[in-house]
Amino acid sequence: MPTFIAIALRNLVQARRRTLVLAAALALVTALLVLLLSLSAGLSDTLLRAATTLSTGHVNVGGFFKTKPSDASPLVRRASEVRAIVEEHTPGLDYAVSRTRGFARLISPTTSLQAGLTGIDVEEETEFTRRIRLAPESEYVDGGREQVVGDLERLAEPGTALLFAAQARRLQVTPGDRLTVVAETPQGTRNSTDLEVVAVAKDIGFLSNFGVFVHQDAVRTLYNLDDDVTGAIYVYLEDHTDSHAAMEHLRTVLISEGFDLLEHDATPFFTKFGTVAGQEWTGQRLDLTVWEDEVLFLTWVLSAVDTVSFALVSVLVVLIAVGIMNSMWIGVRERTNEIGTLRAIGMSRGRVLGMFLLEALFLGVFSTLIGGLAGGLLALGIDALAITIPSAAVQAILMSDELHLVVEAAPVALAVGAFTLLSALSALPPAIAASRLQPVTAIHHIG
């Protein structure tokens, strides 16, 4: 084996120009793949952070209450009992919060908009307050000041609301202004309340267009809800990848505690009203989902990025494979006499085959390791620079105003391994041809 390694390395050095060109191409493609994988991982991480800040926990214990079969109110009754069971029996629990939910029309002195209402207890929402960034006045007022106006902590006061910059711009309001909120109650009547805008937050991509955060008593007042009624219990885990297992465990526990549950439906809760209203039952049924279910309508972004990445890398893979194969064919032609001599002195076909594959393997390993390392470092550097995305449309899609990349060890290792394997497979046809050369014919080959 040491002899084969020495021969393989010598052959790569002798054809150094060809080797360097192929090595550079392999390294660049590997680096590009690592960058694309880091972008995809960054989008997934951004989506997770945005979703779990605004509209979902890692696991959600929601439900519907029906006074008659055609009803569908997104309520959880006996909320304190349900939350106690959840907090006691959730494996890997970090913390849990309760949020009330509803839909209402927000009316300002100049215009109005329809939005989801999320009632929160800001004192228990420590992660929410940590992740939300207040927007400078210039982001929602033409000619506004480059300073933050408003106070997020005031959301602990009854009758208060937090808007996002795009919503404040559309409603033409600033902190201190008042809104009238009108909603239809489960009884079919309309109710209204006045709220003071106490803070305006930076937009968090597409998701922040749909929701307004208010003191939880505002939702209770609008819908005439009891204190022991909530919209959903959001469960946050120490490891979000355990969400499906945690959900299934909670389903088992809640059923054993006597609660009725809906069949798991991997869609956002607001798409289930028609389905639930068409079912012949009354009373309460809990509905358990994981965070991916609640943002299913946004996963097209990840799919689109992955599709474009796959198409681009596929084209480059074909080009690289053709380049490696051509290089090996040239090597076989140039070294036909050498191959004939080696075969004449007793080298087997299998060893000739192994010698050429070893060359390709060395080329692949060294090139892809360099490319993977370079791509990973470049991705980390781009993420550290916190590059601002200038387009508001792109910010909405990417759910961030900064380009975010995440380098993960497993995808980098996969990229290195895949392109190393590609190198070996591309060299296989020329290597087989070299191993089948007849010694006499090869020794007397000219050219």
Order of alpha helices (4+ residues) and beta strands (2+ residues): alpha-alpha-beta-beta-alpha-beta-beta-alpha-beta-alpha-beta-beta-beta-alpha-beta-beta-alpha-alpha-beta-alpha-alpha-alpha-alpha-alpha-alpha-alpha-alpha
